[in-house]
Amino acid sequence: MDMDWNMQMIGPVLLLVIFGLIVGLFIQAGFLLWGARIAGIENRSFGKALGATILGGIASAILSGLCSVVPVIGTVLGAIAGFFIAALIAMPIFNTTYGKALGATVLAWVLSIVVVGVITVLILVMVGGLAALSF
């Protein structure tokens, strides 16, 4: 491969990564807003959910990184503690109780997994149906 071609690809790839991260933040904020609605948080808005997603994500990443120094158990504890720290950050942003903030945080995580799972199953069914038609 030519080195110039590799250098020319760095810019577009970085732009795609940054775009993907920004889109991911907006999607995760939508799930947090959905979780906040189910948890019964009254003062919810997409802007608050976006702020809580960004700040909670940064704090969770730092805490998880510090905990993951300890093999296996540290990674598990870091992931669990990430929910608690994200809820602590969401609590003043949404002006709600810790229980509701924790509920919204956990619901956002669960809802995102469920939605991604359903979309994956639908794609697999469609691909399977198309494969069956080709025979």
DRENNURO-601357 format. One line per field, with one value per atom (N, C-alpha, C): residue in three letters; chain; atom name; x, y, z. Coordinates in nm, 4 decimals, decimal comma, padded with zeros to 6 digits, always signed. Last residue first. Layout:
! DRENNURO-601357
code <- [ALA ...] $
unit <- [A ...] $
site <- [CA ...] $
xx <- [X ...] $
yy <- [Y ...] $
zz <- [Z ...] $
//
This chain:
! DRENNURO-601357
code <- [PHE PHE PHE SER SER SER LEU LEU LEU ALA ALA ALA ALA ALA ALA LEU LEU LEU GLY GLY GLY GLY GLY GLY VAL VAL VAL MET MET MET VAL VAL VAL LEU LEU LEU ILE ILE ILE LEU LEU LEU VAL VAL VAL THR THR THR ILE ILE ILE VAL VAL VAL GLY GLY GLY VAL VAL VAL VAL VAL VAL VAL VAL VAL ILE ILE ILE SER SER SER LEU LEU LEU VAL VAL VAL TRP TRP TRP ALA ALA ALA LEU LEU LEU VAL VAL VAL THR THR THR ALA ALA ALA GLY GLY GLY LEU LEU LEU ALA ALA ALA LYS LYS LYS GLY GLY GLY TYR TYR TYR THR THR THR THR THR THR ASN ASN ASN PHE PHE PHE ILE ILE ILE PRO PRO PRO MET MET MET ALA ALA ALA ILE ILE ILE LEU LEU LEU ALA ALA ALA ALA ALA ALA ILE ILE ILE PHE PHE PHE PHE PHE PHE GLY GLY GLY ALA ALA ALA ILE ILE ILE ALA ALA ALA GLY GLY GLY LEU LEU LEU VAL VAL VAL THR THR THR GLY GLY GLY ILE ILE ILE VAL VAL VAL PRO PRO PRO VAL VAL VAL VAL VAL VAL SER SER SER CYS CYS CYS LEU LEU LEU GLY GLY GLY SER SER SER LEU LEU LEU ILE ILE ILE ALA ALA ALA SER SER SER ALA ALA ALA ILE ILE ILE GLY GLY GLY GLY GLY GLY LEU LEU LEU ILE ILE ILE THR THR THR ALA ALA ALA GLY GLY GLY LEU LEU LEU ALA ALA ALA LYS LYS LYS GLY GLY GLY PHE PHE PHE SER SER SER ARG ARG ARG ASN ASN ASN GLU GLU GLU ILE ILE ILE GLY GLY GLY ALA ALA ALA ILE ILE ILE ARG ARG ARG ALA ALA ALA GLY GLY GLY TRP TRP TRP LEU LEU LEU LEU LEU LEU PHE PHE PHE GLY GLY GLY ALA ALA ALA GLN GLN GLN ILE ILE ILE PHE PHE PHE LEU LEU LEU GLY GLY GLY VAL VAL VAL ILE ILE ILE LEU LEU LEU GLY GLY GLY PHE PHE PHE ILE ILE ILE VAL VAL VAL LEU LEU LEU LEU LEU LEU LEU LEU LEU VAL VAL VAL PRO PRO PRO GLY GLY GLY ILE ILE ILE MET MET MET GLN GLN GLN MET MET MET ASN ASN ASN TRP TRP TRP ASP ASP ASP MET MET MET ASP ASP ASP MET MET MET] $
unit <- [A A A A A A A A A A A A A A A A A A A A A A A A A A A A A A A A A A A A A A A A A A A A A A A A A A A A A A A A A A A A A A A A A A A A A A A A A A A A A A A A A A A A A A A A A A A A A A A A A A A A A A A A A A A A A A A A A A A A A A A A A A A A A A A A A A A A A A A A A A A A A A A A A A A A A A A A A A A A A A A A A A A A A A A A A A A A A A A A A A A A A A A A A A A A A A A A A A A A A A A A A A A A A A A A A A A A A A A A A A A A A A A A A A A A A A A A A A A A A A A A A A A A A A A A A A A A A A A A A A A A A A A A A A A A A A A A A A A A A A A A A A A A A A A A A A A A A A A A A A A A A A A A A A A A A A A A A A A A A A A A A A A A A A A A A A A A A A A A A A A A A A A A A A A A A A A A A A A A A A A A A A A A A A A A A A A A A A A A A A A A A A A A A A A A A A A A A A A A A A A A A A A A A] $
site <- [N CA C N CA C N CA C N CA C N CA C N CA C N CA C N CA C N CA C N CA C N CA C N CA C N CA C N CA C N CA C N CA C N CA C N CA C N CA C N CA C N CA C N CA C N CA C N CA C N CA C N CA C N CA C N CA C N CA C N CA C N CA C N CA C N CA C N CA C N CA C N CA C N CA C N CA C N CA C N CA C N CA C N CA C N CA C N CA C N CA C N CA C N CA C N CA C N CA C N CA C N CA C N CA C N CA C N CA C N CA C N CA C N CA C N CA C N CA C N CA C N CA C N CA C N CA C N CA C N CA C N CA C N CA C N CA C N CA C N CA C N CA C N CA C N CA C N CA C N CA C N CA C N CA C N CA C N CA C N CA C N CA C N CA C N CA C N CA C N CA C N CA C N CA C N CA C N CA C N CA C N CA C N CA C N CA C N CA C N CA C N CA C N CA C N CA C N CA C N CA C N CA C N CA C N CA C N CA C N CA C N CA C N CA C N CA C N CA C N CA C N CA C N CA C N CA C N CA C N CA C N CA C N CA C N CA C N CA C N CA C N CA C N CA C N CA C N CA C N CA C N CA C N CA C N CA C N CA C N CA C N CA C N CA C N CA C N CA C N CA C] $
xx <- [-03,2903 -03,2737 -03,3836 -03,3553 -03,2545 -03,2358 -03,5296 -03,5832 -03,4825 -03,3564 -03,4483 -03,5076 -03,2320 -03,1514 -03,2409 -03,4464 -03,3862 -03,3024 -03,4837 -03,5909 -03,5375 -03,2400 -03,2787 -03,3878 -03,2623 -03,1535 -03,1848 -03,4877 -03,4913 -03,3838 -03,3890 -03,5067 -03,5144 -03,1792 -03,1507 -03,2675 -03,3253 -03,2288 -03,1974 -03,4708 -03,5407 -03,4476 -03,2593 -03,3444 -03,4186 -03,1632 -03,0768 -03,1589 -03,3845 -03,3379 -03,2495 -03,3883 -03,5025 -03,4604 -03,1384 -03,1691 -03,2826 -03,1741 -03,0692 -03,0945 -03,3817 -03,4045 -03,3003 -03,2504 -03,3710 -03,3935 -03,0419 -03,0107 -03,1311 -03,1888 -03,1002 -03,0640 -03,3228 -03,3999 -03,3113 -03,1036 -03,1838 -03,2602 -03,0142 -02,9238 -03,0024 -03,2422 -03,1819 -03,0909 -03,2771 -03,3755 -03,3191 -03,0573 -03,0626 -03,1615 -03,1358 -03,0067 -03,0071 -03,3837 -03,3752 -03,2460 -03,3022 -03,3983 -03,3913 -03,1389 -03,0806 -03,1726 -03,3339 -03,2199 -03,1533 -03,5013 -03,5538 -03,4409 -03,3167 -03,3838 -03,4376 -03,2491 -03,1464 -03,2098 -03,4937 -03,4346 -03,3321 -03,4184 -03,5006 -03,4298 -03,3120 -03,3736 -03,4715 -03,1632 -03,3072 -03,3843 -02,9158 -02,9519 -03,1031 -02,8946 -02,9151 -02,9561 -02,8983 -02,9870 -03,0023 -02,6954 -02,8278 -02,9215 -02,4876 -02,4747 -02,6115 -02,5831 -02,5474 -02,5363 -02,6037 -02,7262 -02,6992 -02,3345 -02,4178 -02,5487 -02,2623 -02,2058 -02,2861 -02,4121 -02,4333 -02,3805 -02,3099 -02,4524 -02,4767 -02,0434 -02,0746 -02,2207 -02,0483 -02,0316 -02,0610 -02,0634 -02,1749 -02,1671 -01,8132 -01,9362 -02,0563 -01,6424 -01,6405 -01,7656 -01,6970 -01,7310 -01,7334 -01,5924 -01,7340 -01,7778 -01,3249 -01,4031 -01,5523 -01,2487 -01,2461 -01,3281 -01,2640 -01,3578 -01,3625 -01,0581 -01,1911 -01,2853 -00,7847 -00,8381 -00,9753 -00,7781 -00,7893 -00,8519 -00,8203 -00,6810 -00,6766 -01,0793 -01,0377 -00,8909 -01,1152 -01,1488 -01,0948 -01,0395 -00,9664 -00,9919 -01,2315 -01,0891 -01,0058 -01,4645 -01,4438 -01,2971 -01,4199 -01,4339 -01,4096 -01,4121 -01,2989 -01,3037 -01,6650 -01,5441 -01,4215 -01,8326 -01,8354 -01,7100 -01,7714 -01,7451 -01,7413 -01,8578 -01,7194 -01,6843 -02,1297 -02,0409 -01,8942 -02,2256 -02,2278 -02,1359 -02,1917 -02,1202 -02,1150 -02,3572 -02,2171 -02,1402 -02,6040 -02,5360 -02,3881 -02,6717 -02,6486 -02,5750 -02,7046 -02,6036 -02,5696 -02,9190 -02,7919 -02,6794 -03,1177 -03,0742 -02,9392 -03,1456 -03,0999 -03,0483 -03,2381 -03,1149 -03,0575 -03,4799 -03,3724 -03,2385 -03,6086 -03,6000 -03,4826 -03,8068 -03,7171 -03,7213 -03,9269 -03,8564 -03,7575 -04,0232 -04,1121 -04,0394 -03,9731 -03,9040 -03,9836 -04,0625 -04,1497 -04,0798 -03,9403 -03,9094 -03,9912 -04,0252 -04,0774 -04,0548 -03,8739 -04,0203 -04,0809 -03,6170 -03,6637 -03,8152 -03,6059 -03,5959 -03,6453 -03,6192 -03,7225 -03,7238 -03,3780 -03,5043 -03,6226 -03,2029 -03,2095 -03,3388 -03,2470 -03,2816 -03,2903 -03,1487 -03,2886 -03,3340 -02,8834 -02,9632 -03,1127 -02,8115 -02,8122 -02,8906 -02,8330 -02,9182 -02,9265 -02,6359 -02,7749 -02,8708 -02,4087 -02,4470 -02,5932 -02,4077 -02,4267 -02,4675 -02,3455 -02,4763 -02,5082 -02,0838 -02,1856 -02,3258 -01,9584 -01,9654 -02,0737 -01,9839 -02,0465 -02,0602 -01,8239 -01,9666 -02,0419 -01,5767 -01,6320 -01,7825 -01,5533 -01,5522 -01,6145 -01,5549 -01,6599 -01,6680 -01,3178 -01,4474 -01,5631 -01,1299 -01,1489 -01,2817 -01,1616 -01,1914 -01,2139 -01,0782 -01,2165 -01,2545 -00,7990 -00,8973 -01,0407 -00,6781 -00,6883 -00,7956 -00,6445 -00,7620 -00,7811 -00,4024 -00,5219 -00,6489 -00,2294 -00,2373 -00,3621 -00,2664 -00,2996 -00,3149 -00,1679 -00,3081 -00,3527 +00,1016 +00,0199 -00,1286 +00,1929 +00,1842 +00,0982 +00,0371 +00,1072 +00,0845 +00,0837 +00,0000 +00,0879] $
yy <- [-01,9408 -02,0835 -02,1275 -01,6847 -01,7018 -01,8477 -01,6927 -01,6622 -01,6888 -01,7323 -01,8396 -01,8182 -01,4848 -01,6029 -01,7177 -01,3279 -01,3037 -01,4231 -01,4375 -01,4432 -01,4210 -01,3689 -01,5095 -01,5274 -01,0925 -01,1565 -01,3040 -01,0653 -01,0167 -01,0820 -01,1772 -01,2372 -01,1939 -01,0011 -01,1418 -01,2119 -00,7652 -00,7723 -00,9173 -00,8408 -00,8042 -00,8121 -00,8777 -00,9913 -00,9616 -00,6122 -00,7209 -00,8409 -00,4813 -00,4438 -00,5536 -00,6093 -00,6217 -00,5875 -00,5242 -00,6659 -00,6876 -00,2470 -00,3004 -00,4487 -00,2465 -00,1920 -00,2451 -00,3637 -00,4246 -00,3760 -00,1818 -00,3215 -00,3890 +00,0466 +00,0482 -00,0935 -00,0359 -00,0050 -00,0046 -00,0598 -00,1775 -00,1523 +00,2087 +00,1011 -00,0205 +00,3388 +00,3802 +00,2712 +00,2105 +00,1905 +00,2302 +00,3164 +00,1722 +00,1425 +00,5886 +00,5472 +00,3991 +00,5845 +00,6341 +00,5886 +00,4859 +00,4120 +00,4542 +00,6955 +00,5631 +00,4779 +00,8961 +00,9137 +00,7793 +00,7897 +00,8119 +00,8271 +00,7832 +00,6616 +00,6762 +01,0504 +00,9569 +00,8293 +01,2837 +01,2017 +01,1056 +01,5774 +01,4660 +01,3890 +01,7523 +01,8015 +01,6972 +01,6760 +01,6583 +01,7110 +01,7487 +01,7985 +01,7895 +01,6146 +01,7601 +01,8160 +01,3371 +01,3830 +01,5363 +01,2774 +01,3068 +01,3675 +01,2185 +01,3354 +01,3746 +00,9902 +01,1053 +01,2326 +00,8279 +00,8694 +00,9893 +00,7902 +00,8559 +00,9052 +00,6489 +00,7824 +00,8593 +00,4129 +00,4955 +00,6368 +00,3127 +00,3468 +00,4415 +00,2696 +00,3677 +00,4089 +00,0569 +00,1899 +00,3001 -00,1439 -00,1222 +00,0172 -00,1133 -00,1025 -00,0751 -00,1547 -00,0275 -00,0067 -00,4198 -00,3148 -00,1771 -00,5378 -00,5554 -00,4455 -00,4573 -00,4218 -00,4325 -00,5748 -00,4297 -00,3823 -00,8452 -00,7889 -00,6365 -00,8444 -00,9040 -00,8340 -00,6748 -00,7662 -00,8236 -00,3374 -00,4673 -00,5645 -00,1387 -00,1738 -00,3097 -00,0660 -00,1776 -00,2131 +00,1646 +00,0352 -00,0822 +00,3620 +00,3469 +00,2104 +00,3213 +00,3090 +00,2889 +00,3804 +00,2445 +00,2206 +00,6545 +00,5607 +00,4171 +00,7511 +00,7717 +00,6707 +00,6730 +00,6246 +00,6391 +00,8158 +00,6694 +00,6114 +01,0805 +01,0351 +00,8829 +01,0723 +01,1064 +01,0541 +01,0064 +00,9196 +00,9451 +01,2249 +01,0925 +00,9954 +01,4266 +01,4338 +01,2981 +01,3211 +01,3592 +01,3568 +01,2723 +01,1664 +01,1980 +01,5207 +01,4102 +01,2954 +01,6590 +01,7008 +01,5897 +01,5129 +01,5194 +01,5604 +01,5628 +01,4254 +01,4225 +01,8377 +01,7846 +01,6428 +01,8367 +01,9074 +01,8580 +01,7029 +01,6401 +01,7062 +01,6988 +01,7566 +01,6899 +01,6819 +01,6193 +01,6950 +01,7028 +01,8101 +01,7527 +01,4467 +01,5505 +01,6510 +01,1095 +01,2364 +01,3462 +00,8452 +00,9465 +01,0765 +00,6452 +00,6562 +00,7643 +00,7005 +00,5807 +00,5886 +00,9338 +00,9379 +00,8185 +00,8395 +00,9410 +00,9503 +00,6696 +00,6131 +00,7105 +00,8692 +00,7663 +00,7021 +00,9995 +01,0736 +00,9777 +00,7923 +00,8448 +00,9238 +00,7652 +00,6536 +00,7002 +01,0151 +00,9799 +00,8646 +00,9850 +01,0861 +01,0603 +00,7942 +00,7558 +00,8561 +00,9563 +00,8381 +00,7960 +01,1477 +01,1892 +01,0715 +00,9824 +01,0606 +01,1036 +00,8850 +00,7934 +00,8649 +01,1188 +01,0551 +00,9595 +01,1509 +01,2543 +01,1963 +00,9187 +00,9457 +01,0480 +00,9536 +00,8393 +00,8604 +01,1814 +01,1863 +01,0736 +01,0704 +01,1816 +01,1934 +00,8761 +00,8366 +00,9456 +01,0369 +00,9370 +00,8935 +01,1847 +01,2532 +01,1567 +00,9769 +01,0511 +01,1264 +00,9098 +00,8100 +00,8791 +01,1474 +01,0996 +00,9972 +01,1527 +01,2604 +01,2121 +00,9109 +00,9422 +01,0479 +00,8877 +00,8241 +00,8592 +00,9999 +01,0673 +01,0106 +00,8132 +00,9446 +01,0202 +00,6049 +00,5856 +00,7189 +00,7243 +00,6851 +00,6664 +00,7511 +00,8706 +00,8394 +00,4877 +00,5625 +00,6880 +00,2238 +00,3499 +00,4295 -00,1183 +00,0000 +00,1243] $
zz <- [-00,3140 -00,3484 -00,4328 -00,2462 -00,3501 -00,3904 -00,0358 -00,1686 -00,2801 +00,1748 +00,1392 +00,0004 +00,1838 +00,1503 +00,1082 +00,2639 +00,1323 +00,0879 +00,5171 +00,4176 +00,2776 +00,6376 +00,6233 +00,5187 +00,6309 +00,5568 +00,5347 +00,7987 +00,6611 +00,5765 +01,0340 +00,9703 +00,8250 +01,0883 +01,0638 +00,9947 +01,1299 +01,0199 +00,9863 +01,3588 +01,2351 +01,1139 +01,5401 +01,5032 +01,3731 +01,5538 +01,5068 +01,4616 +01,6640 +01,5300 +01,4714 +01,9140 +01,8229 +01,6803 +02,0181 +01,9999 +01,9019 +02,0320 +01,9441 +01,9175 +02,2244 +02,0902 +01,9918 +02,4468 +02,3902 +02,2464 +02,4935 +02,4609 +02,3944 +02,5559 +02,4391 +02,3968 +02,7880 +02,6672 +02,5436 +02,9667 +02,9306 +02,8005 +02,9780 +02,9376 +02,8895 +03,0711 +02,9440 +02,8904 +03,3192 +03,2122 +03,0761 +03,4576 +03,4308 +03,3183 +03,4592 +03,4044 +03,3678 +03,5886 +03,4510 +03,3847 +03,8414 +03,7595 +03,6132 +03,9243 +03,9036 +03,8166 +03,9415 +03,8503 +03,8210 +04,1380 +04,0032 +03,9020 +04,3540 +04,3082 +04,1666 +04,3936 +04,3485 +04,2927 +04,2594 +04,3648 +04,3050 +04,0581 +04,1021 +04,2127 +03,8528 +03,9766 +04,0317 +03,6419 +03,6277 +03,7490 +03,7562 +03,6235 +03,6027 +04,0005 +04,0008 +03,8642 +03,8858 +03,9924 +03,9945 +03,7108 +03,6545 +03,7589 +03,8882 +03,8011 +03,7439 +04,0091 +04,0927 +04,0098 +03,7849 +03,8540 +03,9444 +03,7309 +03,6294 +03,6924 +03,9601 +03,9392 +03,8343 +03,9230 +04,0422 +04,0230 +03,6828 +03,6941 +03,8106 +03,7570 +03,6531 +03,6553 +03,9280 +03,9876 +03,8861 +03,7334 +03,8263 +03,8874 +03,6110 +03,5311 +03,6206 +03,8285 +03,7567 +03,6753 +03,8940 +03,9899 +03,9236 +03,6602 +03,6955 +03,7919 +03,6811 +03,5627 +03,5919 +03,9220 +03,9080 +03,7900 +03,8645 +03,9625 +03,9533 +03,6368 +03,6391 +03,7360 +03,7965 +03,6950 +03,7328 +03,8619 +03,9280 +03,8286 +03,6804 +03,7102 +03,7799 +03,6654 +03,5817 +03,5980 +03,8161 +03,8763 +03,7950 +03,6331 +03,7593 +03,8222 +03,4322 +03,4027 +03,5277 +03,5709 +03,5193 +03,4866 +03,6203 +03,7312 +03,6862 +03,3533 +03,4444 +03,5584 +03,2615 +03,1944 +03,2843 +03,4321 +03,4331 +03,3698 +03,3561 +03,4929 +03,5017 +03,0864 +03,1199 +03,2587 +03,1199 +03,0429 +03,0737 +03,2625 +03,3236 +03,2518 +03,0674 +03,1955 +03,2653 +02,8552 +02,8345 +02,9654 +02,9838 +02,9093 +02,8928 +03,0863 +03,1798 +03,1112 +02,8423 +02,9405 +03,0379 +02,7341 +02,6627 +02,7574 +02,9227 +02,9001 +02,8287 +02,8909 +03,0197 +03,0037 +02,6242 +02,6600 +02,7925 +02,6462 +02,5710 +02,6035 +02,9812 +02,8474 +02,7767 +03,2765 +03,1799 +03,0479 +03,5468 +03,4757 +03,3755 +03,6419 +03,5903 +03,5019 +03,6108 +03,6346 +03,5656 +03,5859 +03,6450 +03,6804 +03,4492 +03,5924 +03,6615 +03,1912 +03,2576 +03,4081 +03,1476 +03,1400 +03,2129 +03,1706 +03,2658 +03,2650 +02,9489 +03,0840 +03,1902 +02,7514 +02,7580 +02,8966 +02,8075 +02,8161 +02,8272 +02,7518 +02,8887 +02,9081 +02,4776 +02,5663 +02,7114 +02,3981 +02,3728 +02,4606 +02,4667 +02,5371 +02,5163 +02,2779 +02,4189 +02,5030 +02,0482 +02,0625 +02,2092 +02,1004 +02,0839 +02,1002 +02,1083 +02,2259 +02,2180 +01,8436 +01,9560 +02,0833 +01,7062 +01,6836 +01,7987 +01,8066 +01,8302 +01,8118 +01,7129 +01,8569 +01,8893 +01,4338 +01,5007 +01,6505 +01,3991 +01,3663 +01,4356 +01,4715 +01,5491 +01,5245 +01,2671 +01,4089 +01,4950 +01,0373 +01,0575 +01,2034 +01,0814 +01,0736 +01,0949 +01,0698 +01,1948 +01,1953 +00,7982 +00,9015 +01,0355 +00,6655 +00,6550 +00,7622 +00,7684 +00,7872 +00,7769 +00,6791 +00,8221 +00,8474 +00,4075 +00,4662 +00,6138 +00,3480 +00,2984 +00,3619 +00,4538 +00,5182 +00,4733 +00,2712 +00,4124 +00,4838 +00,0394 +00,0447 +00,1890 +00,1050 +00,0843 +00,0915 +00,1119 +00,2376 +00,2228 -00,0615 -00,0695 +00,0590 +00,0000 +00,0000 +00,0000] $
//
